[in-house]
C-alpha cells in the first residue's frame, strides 16, 4: 500500500474509532482510497510508515470532518496533517449555514453522487474490544466512506470556484487541524477555586430568592391570606405565578421576558432579573460544568464548531467556554504557565471604516484617537477633551450596535438599562442622537444601507475574503413579508463586517499556530472567543510568546485591512483575566 502513494498525489482518508475522543478512544481501522483502489488497515498494526504522507504537503488529503481524524493522528502519532480538502467544511461554505444534517457524509453522498450510505453500521464500532473480529459489513462500510470522497470533492470544487470561495476555503481547510489541536490540548481548570465561586453564587442565589419574596410580601399590597404562604410558594421560574404576584403589587404585565421586566421601575422587577442571572450561572457553571473535566487530563476538552454561525464565527459546546463569566475565567490556570490573551480593539468598527471609506470614521483610527470619544466629539460638536463619560457611553453603544441594524428603540433600552434614580432618556431624544450619529458618519451609514440592499438583490452577502452568506428571499404574499425583507437587509449589512472579523481572527489563529511551532515555543492555543485568542505559555517564555501573538494577529489583520490600522490588546496573567 505504501508503494501506491508514489502513483498519486491525492488520497481519501477516513478512520473508524471506538469513540469520539482520542484521549479515551482507540483507532480501529484506517481507510485510504486512491482514484482506482482502496485499502482498509487494521489499526492494531503500527501505522508509523504512513505518517510521512499525512505530514507532507505533496499529497492532498480528502477528509470528511478533518478536525476529528487529524486529532487522532496527532494524539497517537504526534503527526500534524497538512494539505487538506475537508468535504464537511466545503459544504458549510457552499451552504453558509451551520447544519450538520446537510453536511454529513451521508447527505453529501446522496446530494452529489446519488449514493445512499448506511450509517447505522457505525454504531457497531463503538466500544469494540481489541479481540473482536471485523465483519464483512464493517469493512465494506469503512471502504465506501473513503471511496466516495473523490466524487464529492470534485463536485464541491466546481461550486467553490463558481462562488469565489477559493481563498476562504483554503484557510478553513488549513485551520481544521489547528482547531483539533486546540481541543486536544484542552483548558486547565482550578477545580477548588471554581467550587468556591459556585458556593458564593449559591449564597447570592438564595439571598436573591428571599429578597424577591420579601419585596412582594413587604409591599403591603398583598392580602393577609396570600401573605401567609407567599414566601415559600411562589415559583420564581413560573411566568404564570410571576404575573399573578406582580399584579398583586399593581404591576400588570402580559409577558415576563427580560426586556419587559427590565423596563419596569420597581425593586421587585430588578431583583427578578438579578435572580434569573444568578440562576443561569448556577445552571451553566455548576457541577454539570465540572463534570466535563476529563479524568485522564484534568482539563476541559470542549467541542469548537469551526463554522458555528452563518457568518463564519466559531461556536463552542460541551461546555460553552466562549460565554464563561469573568469570575470563572480566573479559574483557568496551570502551575508553571501563564495565560497570554489578545484581542482586536474595535475591529468591527475598523472593518466598517475600511469597507465604507467613511473619512470621519477612518480618521479616528488613523490618528490613533479613542474611536468612541472621537464619535462623541463629532456627534455633540464638542472638543475631544470635554467629552463626558455619558456622552462617550452613548457613542460607544451606537458604534457597537450600528452595524447590527440597531434602531432607536433598542438604543433607548440599552442606554436606560440599569438606571436607578437617573434621568431616563425618552424616544425623541434617543432618536435625535441616532440621527446625529448617522449624519456624522454619513458614508458609513450609506454603505450599510447599500450593503443590505445589495445582499437582498443578490440573495447573498460577502466578506472581504470572499465568504458568502446566502439568503432566501420571501414571497411578497407571505404575512410577514416586510419584516423578513428588513431582517435580510440587516443581516446582509452586518454579515460582511462580522464575517470579515471571523476571517481575520481565523487567519491569525492559523498563523499563530505555525509561528509557535516554527520557533519551538512552549505555548499552545487553548481558547477562541470571537476576536480573542488565548495561549497557555510556559512562564519562562511568556514575554516572547506575547510578542509572537501580537505580531501574528497584527500581520494577519493587515493582510485584509489595507488602509485602516489595527490595534491588538494583549496581556499576560497567571489566570484568564485582563
C-alpha positions in Angstrom: 0.0 0.0 0.0 2.8 2.4 0.8 4.2 1.9 -2.7 0.8 3.1 -4.1 1.5 6.7 -2.8 4.2 7.2 -5.5 1.5 6.8 -8.2 -0.9 9.5 -6.9 -0.8 13.0 -5.3 -4.3 12.7 -3.7 -5.9 10.2 -1.4 -9.1 9.9 0.6 -8.8 9.3 4.3 -11.1 8.1 7.0 -10.9 6.2 10.3 -13.2 4.2 12.4 -12.8 4.5 16.2 -14.3 3.2 19.4 -15.4 6.7 20.5 -15.2 10.4 19.7 -12.4 11.5 22.0 -8.8 10.3 21.1 -7.9 10.6 24.8 -10.1 7.6 25.8 -10.8 6.0 22.4 -8.8 3.8 20.0 -8.4 3.9 16.3 -9.8 0.6 14.9 -9.5 1.0 11.1 -7.7 3.3 8.7 -9.1 3.7 5.2 -7.1 5.1 2.4 -8.6 5.5 -1.0 -6.9 6.3 -4.3 -8.8 7.0 -7.6 -8.8 3.3 -8.6 -8.2 1.4 -5.4 -8.8 1.5 -1.7 -7.2 0.0 1.4 -8.6 -0.8 4.8 -5.9 -1.3 7.5 -6.3 -2.8 11.0 -5.1 0.0 13.3 -3.7 -2.7 15.6 -0.7 -2.5 13.3 2.0 0.1 13.7 0.9 2.9 11.3 4.1 4.9 11.6 5.2 4.2 8.0 2.0 6.1 6.8 2.6 9.3 8.8 5.0 11.0 6.4 2.3 11.0 3.8 0.0 12.9 6.1 2.6 15.4 7.2 4.0 16.0 3.7 2.3 18.8 1.8 2.9 17.0 -1.5 -0.2 14.8 -1.0 -3.7 16.3 -0.9 -5.9 14.5 1.7 -9.6 14.4 1.2 -11.3 14.1 4.6 -14.8 14.4 5.9 -14.6 16.5 9.2 -10.8 16.7 9.3 -10.8 18.1 12.8 -11.8 14.7 14.1 -9.4 12.5 12.1 -6.4 14.7 12.4 -6.9 14.9 16.2 -6.5 11.1 16.5 -3.3 11.2 14.3 -1.9 14.0 16.5 -2.7 12.2 19.7 -1.4 8.7 18.8 1.4 9.5 16.3 2.2 13.2 17.0 1.6 13.8 13.3 0.4 17.2 12.1 -1.6 16.7 8.9 -1.2 19.2 6.1 -2.8 20.0 2.7 -6.4 19.0 3.4 -9.7 19.2 1.5 -12.4 18.9 4.1 -15.7 18.0 2.4 -17.7 18.9 5.6 -16.2 22.4 5.7 -16.6 22.8 2.0 -20.3 22.1 2.3 -20.7 24.6 5.2 -19.1 27.3 3.0 -21.3 26.4 0.0 -24.5 26.4 2.0 -23.3 29.1 4.5 -25.4 27.5 7.3 -24.2 25.6 10.3 -26.3 22.5 9.7 -24.7 19.1 10.4 -27.6 17.3 8.8 -26.9 18.9 5.5 -23.1 18.5 5.7 -22.8 14.9 6.9 -21.1 12.3 4.7 -24.5 10.6 4.2 -26.1 13.9 3.0 -23.1 14.7 0.7 -23.0 11.2 -0.9 -26.7 11.5 -1.6 -26.6 15.1 -2.9 -23.5 14.8 -5.2 -23.3 11.1 -6.1 -26.9 9.8 -5.6 -25.5 7.1 -3.3 -27.2 6.1 -0.1 -24.8 5.3 2.8 -26.0 3.0 5.6 -24.6 4.9 8.6 -26.2 2.6 11.2 -23.2 0.2 10.9 -21.1 3.0 12.5 -22.6 2.2 15.9 -21.1 -1.3 15.8 -17.6 0.1 16.2 -18.3 1.9 19.4 -16.6 0.3 22.4 -15.4 -2.6 20.2 -13.0 -4.9 22.0 -9.4 -5.4 20.7 -10.0 -9.1 20.3 -13.2 -8.8 18.2 -13.1 -9.6 14.5 -14.3 -7.1 11.9 -17.3 -8.3 9.9 -17.6 -8.0 6.1 -20.3 -5.4 6.6 -18.0 -3.2 8.7 -15.1 -3.5 6.2 -17.4 -2.6 3.3 -18.8 0.3 5.2 -15.4 1.6 6.0 -14.2 1.2 2.4 -17.1 3.1 1.0 -16.7 6.1 3.4 -13.2 6.7 1.9 -14.1 5.9 -1.7 -17.0 8.4 -2.0 -14.7 11.3 -1.0 -13.3 11.8 -4.5 -16.6 12.3 -6.2 -17.9 14.6 -3.5 -14.7 16.7 -3.6 -14.8 17.1 -7.4 -18.4 18.3 -7.3 -17.7 20.7 -4.4 -14.7 22.2 -6.2 -17.0 23.4 -9.0 -19.2 25.2 -6.6 -16.3 26.7 -4.7 -14.9 28.2 -7.8 -18.2 29.4 -9.1 -18.9 31.2 -5.8 -15.4 32.6 -5.4 -14.7 30.7 -2.2 -11.1 29.5 -3.1 -9.3 31.8 -0.6 -11.6 31.3 2.4 -11.9 27.6 1.8 -8.2 27.1 1.8 -7.9 29.0 5.0 -10.7 26.9 6.6 -9.1 23.7 5.4 -5.8 24.6 6.9 -7.4 25.7 10.2 -9.2 22.4 10.8 -6.1 20.5 12.3 -5.4 23.6 14.4 -8.8 23.5 15.9 -8.3 19.8 16.6 -5.0 20.5 18.3 -6.7 23.2 20.4 -9.4 20.8 21.6 -6.9 18.1 22.3 -4.7 20.4 24.4 -7.7 21.4 26.5 -8.2 24.1 29.1 -6.8 23.6 32.7 -9.2 24.4 35.5 -8.5 25.1 39.2 -11.4 23.0 40.5 -11.2 24.1 44.1 -11.3 27.8 43.2 -14.2 27.0 40.9 -16.1 25.3 43.6 -15.5 28.3 46.0 -17.0 30.6 43.4 -20.0 28.4 43.0 -20.6 28.4 46.7 -20.6 32.2 46.7 -23.1 32.2 43.8 -25.3 29.7 45.7 -25.4 32.1 48.6 -26.3 35.0 46.4 -28.9 33.0 44.6 -30.7 32.1 47.9 -30.4 35.7 49.2 -32.0 36.9 46.0 -34.8 34.4 46.3 -35.6 35.6 49.8 -35.3 39.2 48.8 -37.6 38.7 45.9 -40.2 37.2 48.2 -39.7 40.0 50.7 -40.2 42.6 48.0 -43.6 41.0 47.2 -44.6 40.4 50.8 -43.5 43.7 52.3 -45.1 45.9 49.7 -48.3 46.0 51.7 -50.4 45.3 48.6 -50.6 41.5 49.0 -53.6 40.5 51.2 -53.1 38.8 54.5 -54.2 35.4 53.3 -51.7 35.4 50.5 -49.0 36.8 52.8 -49.1 33.6 54.9 -47.6 31.5 52.1 -46.1 33.9 49.6 -42.5 33.4 50.8 -42.5 29.7 50.2 -45.0 29.1 47.5 -44.2 31.5 44.6 -42.2 29.7 42.0 -39.9 32.4 40.6 -39.4 30.3 37.5 -43.1 30.2 36.6 -44.3 33.1 34.3 -47.9 32.5 35.4 -47.1 32.9 39.1 -44.8 35.8 38.5 -47.5 37.7 36.5 -50.0 36.9 39.3 -47.7 38.1 42.0 -46.8 41.3 40.1 -50.5 42.0 39.6 -50.9 41.9 43.4 -48.5 44.8 43.8 -50.1 46.8 41.0 -47.9 45.8 38.0 -49.9 44.3 35.1 -47.8 42.6 32.6 -48.6 40.1 29.8 -45.1 38.8 29.4 -42.2 38.0 31.8 -39.3 38.1 29.3 -36.2 40.0 30.1 -37.0 43.1 28.0 -40.4 43.5 29.6 -39.1 43.1 33.2 -36.1 45.4 32.6 -38.5 48.3 31.7 -40.3 48.1 35.0 -39.1 50.6 37.5 -39.8 48.6 40.7 -37.4 46.8 43.1 -39.1 43.5 42.6 -38.5 43.7 38.8 -34.9 44.5 39.3 -34.5 41.7 41.8 -36.2 39.2 39.5 -33.6 40.0 36.8 -30.8 39.5 39.3 -32.3 36.2 40.4 -32.5 34.9 36.9 -29.0 35.9 36.1 -27.7 34.1 39.2 -29.7 31.0 38.4 -28.4 30.9 34.8 -24.9 31.0 36.1 -25.6 28.2 38.6 -27.2 26.1 35.9 -24.5 26.6 33.3 -21.4 26.6 35.5 -22.2 24.4 38.5 -21.4 20.7 38.9 -22.6 20.0 35.3 -19.7 22.1 34.0 -17.1 20.4 36.3 -18.3 17.0 35.1 -16.9 17.9 31.7 -13.3 17.9 33.1 -11.6 14.8 31.7 -10.4 12.4 34.4 -7.3 11.5 32.4 -6.1 15.0 31.7 -7.8 17.2 34.4 -8.7 19.6 31.6 -11.8 20.7 29.7 -11.8 19.5 26.1 -14.7 21.5 24.6 -16.1 21.0 21.1 -15.4 24.0 18.9 -17.6 24.4 15.8 -15.3 26.0 13.3 -18.3 27.5 11.4 -20.8 27.6 14.2 -22.7 30.6 12.7 -23.7 31.7 9.2 -21.2 34.5 9.4 -18.3 32.1 9.9 -17.7 32.7 13.6 -16.8 29.9 16.0 -19.3 28.5 18.4 -18.4 26.2 21.3 -20.3 23.5 23.2 -19.8 20.7 25.7 -19.2 23.1 27.5 -19.5 26.6 26.1 -16.3 28.3 27.0 -17.0 31.4 25.0 -19.6 32.8 27.4 -17.8 32.0 30.6 -18.3 34.8 33.2 -15.2 36.8 34.3 -15.2 35.2 37.8 -14.8 31.7 36.3 -12.2 32.8 33.8 -10.0 33.3 36.8 -10.0 29.6 37.4 -8.3 28.9 34.1 -4.7 28.4 35.2 -1.8 25.9 35.2 1.2 25.9 37.6 4.3 26.9 35.8 2.4 28.5 32.9 0.9 31.9 32.1 -2.1 32.9 30.1 -1.3 35.1 27.1 -4.5 36.5 25.8 -5.1 39.0 22.9 -8.0 40.5 21.1 -8.6 43.1 18.4 -9.6 46.5 19.6 -12.8 47.8 17.9 -12.1 45.5 15.0 -15.7 45.5 13.5 -15.8 49.3 13.6 -12.4 49.3 11.8 -13.8 46.9 9.2 -16.8 49.2 8.6 -14.4 52.1 8.1 -12.4 50.1 5.6 -15.4 48.9 3.7 -17.3 52.2 3.7 -14.3 54.6 3.2 -16.0 57.0 5.6 -13.5 59.8 6.1 -14.7 60.8 9.6 -14.8 57.3 10.9 -11.4 56.4 9.3 -9.7 59.5 10.7 -10.2 58.4 14.3 -8.4 55.2 13.7 -5.7 56.7 11.5 -5.0 59.4 14.1 -4.9 56.9 17.0 -7.7 58.6 18.9 -10.2 56.7 21.0 -12.9 56.0 18.5 -15.8 56.3 21.0 -14.5 59.7 22.3 -14.0 60.8 18.7 -17.5 59.8 17.8 -19.0 61.6 20.8 -17.0 64.7 19.9 -18.3 64.7 16.4 -21.9 63.8 17.4 -22.2 66.5 20.0 -20.0 69.0 18.2 -17.7 69.5 21.2 -13.9 69.3 21.7 -12.4 65.9 22.5 -11.3 66.9 25.9 -14.8 68.0 27.0 -16.5 64.7 26.2 -18.2 63.3 29.3 -18.4 59.6 30.3 -22.1 59.6 29.5 -21.5 61.0 26.0 -18.8 58.5 25.4 -21.0 55.7 26.6 -23.8 56.8 24.2 -21.3 57.0 21.3 -19.8 53.6 22.2 -23.3 52.0 22.4 -24.2 53.3 18.9 -20.8 52.3 17.5 -21.2 48.7 18.6 -24.8 48.5 17.5 -25.0 50.4 14.2 -23.7 47.5 12.1 -26.3 45.2 13.6 -29.1 47.5 12.4 -29.9 48.8 15.9 -32.8 51.2 15.9 -33.8 54.0 18.3 -36.0 51.7 20.5 -33.2 49.2 21.1 -30.7 52.1 21.7 -33.2 53.6 24.2 -33.4 50.3 26.1 -29.6 49.9 26.2 -29.0 53.4 27.4 -31.6 53.2 30.1 -30.8 49.7 31.3 -29.7 49.6 34.9 -30.6 53.3 35.5 -31.8 53.9 39.1 -32.7 57.4 40.2 -31.2 58.9 37.0 -32.7 60.7 34.1 -34.4 58.2 31.7 -33.8 59.1 28.1 -37.0 59.3 26.1 -37.6 58.1 22.5 -37.5 61.5 20.9 -34.1 62.4 22.5 -32.6 59.0 21.6 -33.9 59.2 18.1 -32.2 62.6 17.8 -28.9 61.0 18.9 -29.3 58.3 16.3 -30.0 60.9 13.6 -26.9 62.9 14.6 -24.8 59.8 14.5 -25.9 58.9 11.0 -25.2 62.5 9.9 -21.8 62.3 11.5 -20.8 59.1 9.7 -23.0 59.6 6.6 -20.9 57.5 4.3 -20.7 54.5 6.7 -24.5 54.7 7.2 -25.0 54.9 3.4 -22.7 51.9 2.9 -24.8 49.8 5.4 -28.0 50.7 3.6 -26.4 49.8 0.2 -24.9 46.6 1.5 -28.3 45.5 2.9 -30.0 46.2 -0.4 -27.3 44.5 -2.4 -27.5 41.4 -0.3 -31.2 41.3 -0.8 -30.9 41.8 -4.5 -28.2 39.2 -5.0 -29.5 36.8 -2.2 -26.1 36.8 -0.6 -23.6 38.9 1.3 -19.8 38.6 1.0 -16.8 39.2 3.3 -13.6 40.8 2.2 -12.1 37.3 1.9 -15.0 36.1 -0.2 -17.0 34.2 2.3 -20.7 34.2 1.3 -23.8 34.1 3.3 -26.9 33.1 1.4 -30.4 34.4 2.0 -33.8 33.1 0.8 -35.9 35.9 -0.3 -39.5 35.6 0.9 -42.6 35.7 -1.3 -44.4 39.0 -1.1 -47.6 37.1 -0.4 -46.3 35.9 3.0 -47.8 37.6 6.1 -44.6 39.0 7.5 -43.0 39.8 4.2 -41.9 43.3 5.2 -40.3 42.1 8.4 -38.5 39.3 6.6 -37.1 41.7 4.0 -35.9 44.1 6.7 -34.2 41.2 8.6 -32.4 40.0 5.4 -31.2 43.6 4.8 -29.9 43.9 8.4 -28.1 40.6 8.2 -26.9 41.5 4.7 -25.3 44.7 6.0 -23.8 43.1 9.2 -22.5 39.8 7.7 -19.7 41.3 5.7 -18.4 43.0 8.9 -18.9 40.2 11.3 -17.8 37.6 8.7 -14.6 39.6 7.9 -13.9 39.7 11.6 -14.2 35.9 11.8 -11.9 35.6 8.7 -9.2 37.8 10.2 -9.3 36.0 13.6 -9.1 32.6 11.9 -6.2 33.7 9.8 -4.5 34.9 13.0 -5.1 31.6 14.7 -3.6 29.7 11.7 -0.5 32.0 11.5 0.0 32.0 15.3 -0.2 28.2 15.5 2.5 27.8 12.8 4.7 30.6 14.3 4.7 28.9 17.7 5.6 25.6 16.1 8.3 27.1 13.8 10.1 28.8 16.7 9.6 25.9 19.1 7.9 27.8 21.8 6.2 26.1 24.7 2.8 27.6 24.0 -0.5 26.3 22.8 -3.7 28.0 21.7 -6.4 26.8 24.1 -9.2 29.4 23.7 -11.0 31.2 21.0 -13.7 33.8 21.8 -14.8 35.6 18.7 -11.9 38.0 18.1 -10.0 36.9 21.2 -7.3 34.2 21.2 -5.9 32.6 24.4 -2.5 30.9 24.6 -1.2 28.8 27.5 2.5 29.7 27.6 5.4 28.5 29.7 6.4 31.1 32.3 10.0 31.3 31.0 8.7 32.1 27.5 5.6 34.1 28.2 7.1 37.5 27.2 8.5 36.1 23.9 5.2 34.4 23.1 3.3 37.6 23.8 5.3 39.3 21.0 4.6 36.4 18.7 0.9 36.6 19.5 0.8 40.4 18.8 2.8 40.1 15.6 0.8 37.2 14.2 -2.5 38.9 14.9 -1.4 42.3 13.5 0.1 40.9 10.3 -3.0 38.7 9.7 -5.4 41.6 10.0 -3.3 43.9 7.8 -3.4 41.3 5.0 -7.1 42.0 4.9 -7.4 45.6 6.0 -5.1 47.7 3.8 -5.9 51.3 4.9 -7.2 51.2 8.4 -4.6 50.4 11.1 -5.3 47.6 13.5 -4.7 47.5 17.2 -4.2 44.4 19.3 -4.6 44.4 23.1 -2.5 41.7 24.7 -1.8 40.8 28.3 -0.1 38.2 30.4 -1.6 36.8 33.6 -1.5 33.7 35.7 -5.2 33.3 35.0 -7.5 34.2 32.2 -8.0 37.8 33.3 -7.2 41.2 32.0 
